Amino acid sequence: MSANRRLLLLADEVAGIDADLGSAQADAWLVAAVDALAHALVDVADGAPSLTVSTPVRALPAGHDRDAPADRASCAAAATQLRRARAIMVSAVISDPAIYPDLDGAPQATIAEDVGHALDMLASALQDVASEPGVDRHQAVRAQAHRSVRSAYRLVQPHGQSTGLTQSEDSR
């Protein structure tokens, strides 16, 4: 199977990744980050010189957020899927010189590196939530995971694109 086809199939798999972080706002950011990663994988498969699709974060009405325990099993499963996705992406990118003749310094290399870094960030954040040691660290672990999800999301947005949220919504 060609590298391009593997990456396109991977984009489809990544688009289906989901986890419950226990907060509607954090979940909305995760959905947007996963969607942005799927689009970014298509850009990598196409050899695009830059990211092409800006994925908005679904804004929630005031007071709509919830504070529930995260589903640790779904977070662990998603982390595993994201780590697998990164390994497949790296393998596909380095295995097909017809698509990427010289990755060193090429724009496609930067996109692939950003996608790989975003996959790593999300996987680590979700794994941290999944292996959170106890209730006393619950809020700190979840807050750090939410920051990591937002960072991963921003990494796979076209440069200069807005999240569609206001400054106060964006800083949560």
NORHUZI-V539517 format. One record per pair of residues at least 24 apart in sequence whose C-alpha atoms are under 10 Angstrom apart, sorted by the first residue. I is the first residue (numbers start at 1). J is the second residue. If there is no record, write none. Layout:
i=I j=J
i=I j=J
This chain:
i=1 j=92
i=2 j=92
i=2 j=95
i=2 j=96
i=2 j=99
i=3 j=45
i=3 j=88
i=3 j=89
i=3 j=91
i=3 j=92
i=3 j=93
i=3 j=94
i=3 j=95
i=3 j=96
i=3 j=97
i=3 j=98
i=3 j=99
i=4 j=41
i=4 j=42
i=4 j=44
i=4 j=45
i=4 j=46
i=4 j=47
i=4 j=89
i=4 j=92
i=4 j=93
i=4 j=96
i=4 j=99
i=5 j=42
i=5 j=45
i=5 j=46
i=5 j=92
i=6 j=45
i=6 j=88
i=6 j=89
i=6 j=91
i=6 j=92
i=6 j=93
i=7 j=38
i=7 j=41
i=7 j=42
i=7 j=43
i=7 j=44
i=7 j=45
i=7 j=46
i=7 j=85
i=7 j=88
i=7 j=89
i=7 j=90
i=7 j=91
i=7 j=92
i=7 j=93
i=8 j=38
i=8 j=39
i=8 j=41
i=8 j=42
i=8 j=43
i=8 j=44
i=8 j=45
i=8 j=46
i=8 j=89
i=9 j=38
i=9 j=41
i=9 j=42
i=9 j=45
i=10 j=38
i=10 j=41
i=10 j=42
i=10 j=45
i=10 j=84
i=10 j=85
i=10 j=86
i=10 j=88
i=10 j=89
i=11 j=35
i=11 j=36
i=11 j=37
i=11 j=38
i=11 j=39
i=11 j=40
i=11 j=41
i=11 j=42
i=11 j=43
i=11 j=44
i=11 j=45
i=11 j=85
i=11 j=89
i=12 j=38
i=12 j=39
i=12 j=41
i=12 j=42
i=13 j=38
i=13 j=81
i=13 j=82
i=13 j=85
i=14 j=38
i=14 j=39
i=14 j=41
i=14 j=78
i=14 j=81
i=14 j=82
i=14 j=84
i=14 j=85
i=14 j=119
i=15 j=39
i=16 j=78
i=16 j=81
i=17 j=74
i=17 j=75
i=17 j=77
i=17 j=78
i=17 j=79
i=17 j=81
i=17 j=82
i=18 j=74
i=18 j=75
i=18 j=77
i=18 j=78
i=18 j=79
i=18 j=81
i=19 j=70
i=19 j=71
i=19 j=72
i=19 j=73
i=19 j=74
i=19 j=75
i=19 j=76
i=19 j=77
i=19 j=78
i=19 j=79
i=19 j=126
i=20 j=68
i=20 j=69
i=20 j=70
i=20 j=71
i=20 j=72
i=20 j=73
i=20 j=74
i=20 j=75
i=20 j=78
i=20 j=126
i=20 j=129
i=21 j=67
i=21 j=68
i=21 j=69
i=21 j=70
i=21 j=71
i=21 j=72
i=21 j=74
i=21 j=75
i=21 j=126
i=21 j=129
i=21 j=130
i=21 j=142
i=21 j=145
i=21 j=146
i=22 j=65
i=22 j=66
i=22 j=67
i=22 j=68
i=22 j=69
i=22 j=70
i=22 j=71
i=22 j=72
i=22 j=129
i=22 j=142
i=23 j=64
i=23 j=65
i=23 j=66
i=23 j=67
i=23 j=68
i=23 j=69
i=23 j=70
i=23 j=142
i=23 j=146
i=24 j=59
i=24 j=60
i=24 j=64
i=24 j=65
i=24 j=66
i=24 j=67
i=24 j=68
i=25 j=57
i=25 j=58
i=25 j=59
i=25 j=60
i=25 j=64
i=25 j=65
i=25 j=66
i=25 j=67
i=25 j=146
i=25 j=169
i=25 j=172
i=26 j=65
i=26 j=66
i=26 j=142
i=26 j=143
i=26 j=145
i=26 j=146
i=26 j=147
i=26 j=149
i=26 j=150
i=26 j=172
i=27 j=57
i=27 j=58
i=27 j=65
i=27 j=146
i=27 j=149
i=28 j=56
i=28 j=57
i=28 j=58
i=28 j=59
i=28 j=60
i=29 j=56
i=29 j=57
i=29 j=58
i=29 j=59
i=29 j=146
i=29 j=147
i=29 j=149
i=29 j=150
i=29 j=151
i=29 j=152
i=29 j=153
i=29 j=170
i=30 j=57
i=30 j=122
i=30 j=126
i=30 j=145
i=30 j=146
i=30 j=148
i=30 j=149
i=30 j=150
i=30 j=152
i=30 j=153
i=31 j=55
i=31 j=56
i=31 j=57
i=31 j=58
i=31 j=149
i=31 j=153
i=32 j=56
i=32 j=57
i=32 j=58
i=32 j=149
i=32 j=150
i=32 j=153
i=32 j=154
i=32 j=163
i=33 j=57
i=33 j=118
i=33 j=119
i=33 j=122
i=33 j=149
i=33 j=150
i=33 j=151
i=33 j=152
i=33 j=153
i=33 j=154
i=33 j=155
i=33 j=156
i=33 j=157
i=34 j=82
i=34 j=118
i=34 j=119
i=34 j=122
i=34 j=149
i=34 j=152
i=34 j=153
i=34 j=156
i=35 j=153
i=35 j=156
i=36 j=115
i=36 j=118
i=36 j=152
i=36 j=153
i=36 j=154
i=36 j=155
i=36 j=156
i=36 j=157
i=36 j=158
i=37 j=114
i=37 j=115
i=37 j=116
i=37 j=118
i=37 j=119
i=37 j=152
i=37 j=153
i=37 j=155
i=37 j=156
i=37 j=157
i=38 j=115
i=38 j=156
i=39 j=156
i=39 j=157
i=40 j=111
i=40 j=112
i=40 j=114
i=40 j=115
i=40 j=155
i=40 j=156
i=40 j=157
i=40 j=158
i=41 j=85
i=41 j=89
i=41 j=111
i=41 j=112
i=41 j=115
i=41 j=116
i=41 j=156
i=43 j=108
i=43 j=111
i=43 j=112
i=43 j=115
i=44 j=89
i=44 j=92
i=44 j=93
i=44 j=99
i=44 j=100
i=44 j=107
i=44 j=108
i=44 j=109
i=44 j=110
i=44 j=111
i=44 j=112
i=44 j=113
i=44 j=115
i=45 j=89
i=45 j=92
i=45 j=93
i=45 j=99
i=45 j=100
i=45 j=108
i=45 j=112
i=46 j=99
i=46 j=108
i=47 j=93
i=47 j=99
i=47 j=100
i=47 j=107
i=47 j=108
i=47 j=109
i=47 j=111
i=47 j=112
i=48 j=107
i=48 j=108
i=48 j=111
i=49 j=106
i=49 j=107
i=49 j=108
i=49 j=109
i=49 j=110
i=49 j=111
i=50 j=107
i=50 j=108
i=50 j=110
i=50 j=111
i=50 j=156
i=50 j=157
i=50 j=158
i=50 j=159
i=51 j=107
i=51 j=108
i=51 j=111
i=51 j=115
i=51 j=155
i=51 j=156
i=51 j=157
i=51 j=158
i=51 j=159
i=52 j=156
i=52 j=157
i=52 j=158
i=52 j=159
i=53 j=156
i=53 j=157
i=53 j=158
i=53 j=161
i=54 j=154
i=54 j=156
i=54 j=157
i=54 j=158
i=54 j=159
i=54 j=160
i=54 j=161
i=54 j=162
i=54 j=163
i=54 j=164
i=55 j=153
i=55 j=154
i=55 j=156
i=55 j=157
i=55 j=158
i=55 j=161
i=55 j=162
i=55 j=163
i=55 j=164
i=56 j=153
i=56 j=157
i=56 j=161
i=56 j=162
i=56 j=163
i=56 j=164
i=56 j=165
i=57 j=150
i=57 j=153
i=57 j=162
i=57 j=163
i=57 j=164
i=57 j=165
i=57 j=170
i=58 j=163
i=58 j=164
i=58 j=165
i=59 j=164
i=59 j=165
i=59 j=166
i=59 j=169
i=59 j=170
i=60 j=169
i=67 j=139
i=69 j=129
i=69 j=135
i=69 j=138
i=69 j=139
i=69 j=142
i=70 j=126
i=70 j=129
i=70 j=130
i=70 j=132
i=70 j=138
i=70 j=142
i=71 j=129
i=71 j=130
i=72 j=126
i=72 j=127
i=72 j=128
i=72 j=129
i=72 j=130
i=72 j=131
i=72 j=132
i=73 j=126
i=73 j=127
i=73 j=129
i=73 j=130
i=73 j=131
i=74 j=126
i=74 j=127
i=74 j=129
i=74 j=130
i=75 j=122
i=75 j=123
i=75 j=124
i=75 j=125
i=75 j=126
i=75 j=127
i=75 j=128
i=75 j=129
i=75 j=130
i=75 j=131
i=76 j=123
i=76 j=124
i=76 j=125
i=76 j=126
i=76 j=127
i=76 j=128
i=76 j=129
i=76 j=130
i=76 j=131
i=77 j=123
i=77 j=126
i=77 j=127
i=77 j=130
i=78 j=122
i=78 j=123
i=78 j=126
i=78 j=127
i=78 j=130
i=79 j=119
i=79 j=120
i=79 j=121
i=79 j=122
i=79 j=123
i=79 j=124
i=79 j=125
i=79 j=126
i=79 j=127
i=79 j=128
i=79 j=129
i=79 j=130
i=80 j=123
i=80 j=124
i=80 j=126
i=80 j=127
i=81 j=119
i=81 j=123
i=82 j=116
i=82 j=118
i=82 j=119
i=82 j=120
i=82 j=121
i=82 j=122
i=82 j=123
i=82 j=124
i=82 j=126
i=83 j=116
i=83 j=119
i=83 j=120
i=83 j=121
i=83 j=122
i=83 j=123
i=83 j=124
i=84 j=119
i=84 j=123
i=85 j=116
i=85 j=119
i=85 j=120
i=85 j=123
i=86 j=112
i=86 j=115
i=86 j=116
i=86 j=117
i=86 j=118
i=86 j=119
i=86 j=120
i=86 j=123
i=87 j=116
i=87 j=119
i=89 j=115
i=89 j=116
i=89 j=119
i=90 j=115
i=90 j=116
i=111 j=155
i=111 j=156
i=112 j=156
i=114 j=152
i=114 j=155
i=114 j=156
i=114 j=157
i=115 j=152
i=115 j=153
i=115 j=155
i=115 j=156
i=116 j=152
i=116 j=156
i=117 j=152
i=117 j=155
i=117 j=156
i=118 j=148
i=118 j=149
i=118 j=150
i=118 j=151
i=118 j=152
i=118 j=153
i=118 j=154
i=118 j=155
i=118 j=156
i=119 j=149
i=119 j=152
i=119 j=153
i=119 j=156
i=120 j=152
i=121 j=145
i=121 j=148
i=121 j=149
i=121 j=150
i=121 j=151
i=121 j=152
i=121 j=153
i=122 j=146
i=122 j=148
i=122 j=149
i=122 j=150
i=122 j=151
i=122 j=152
i=122 j=153
i=123 j=148
i=123 j=149
i=124 j=148
i=124 j=149
i=125 j=149
i=125 j=152
i=143 j=172
i=146 j=172
i=147 j=171
i=147 j=172
